[in-house]
Amino acid sequence: MAGIYTRETARTPQPVKIPNGEARPVLWMVVVISSVVNVVTSVTIGSILISNAFGLIVLAGIAALINDHYRNRRR
């Protein structure tokens, strides 16, 4: 299987740059909206799968906010 991995495929992924620091408001909107949808689906529909899916979106948004905070903090 020689030759499968080249320099093009072996590169490390680069973070996506959002211009003008607009990542935080978008991430906060994702976290808030997903939290509300998670609560509403838990109360009304009662589907565990849908509620868990939005819970995972909330956790991913929080992780992205923490990551953005540590990348852009002043030293």
N, C-alpha and C positions, 0 to 999 in steps of 0.2 A: 504494500500500500504506500509505497514511496511516491512522493509528489502530490499527495492529497492536501497537505497543509503548506500553504505558501505564505509569503509575507502579508499578502492581502487578507487572508483569513486569520492570521495569528495576531493581528493588531488588537490592542485593548480598546474596549468601548469608551467613547468620549461622552461626557455629560452634555445634555441638550442645553443650549444657551437660549434663554428667553430674554429679549431685549428690554432694557430700562427697568430691570428688577420687578417685572410683573408676575413672577412666580408665586410669591406669597399670597397676594389676594386671590389668585386662581385656586391655590391649594386650600386656602381657608374656605372658599365657597364650596369646594368639593367635600371638605370635611363636614361643614355645617349641613349642606343639602343631604349628603349621605346619612348623616346622623338622624335627621328628621325623617327621611324615608325609612330608615331602619326602625325607628320607634313606631311609625305609622303602620308599617307592615307587620310588626310584632303584635300590635294591638288589634288591628282590623282583620288582616288576612290570616295571620297565625301560621304562615308557612315558614318553617325553620330554614329552608334552603334560601329563600329570597332574603330573609332577615340576615342570615349569615353572610351572604354575598355582599350586602351593603355594609355589614360590620367589617368585613375584610377591606372594603374600599376605604372606610374610615381609618382603619389602622394603617393602610398604605399611605393615605394622605398625611397622617400624623408623622409617619416615618419620613416622608418627603419634606415636611416642614422642619423637622429636626435636622435632617441632612442639609437643607438650605441654610438653616441658622448657623451651623458649624462651618459651612463653606464660606459664608459671607460675613462672618463676624470680624470686628476690628481687633487688631492685636495691640 
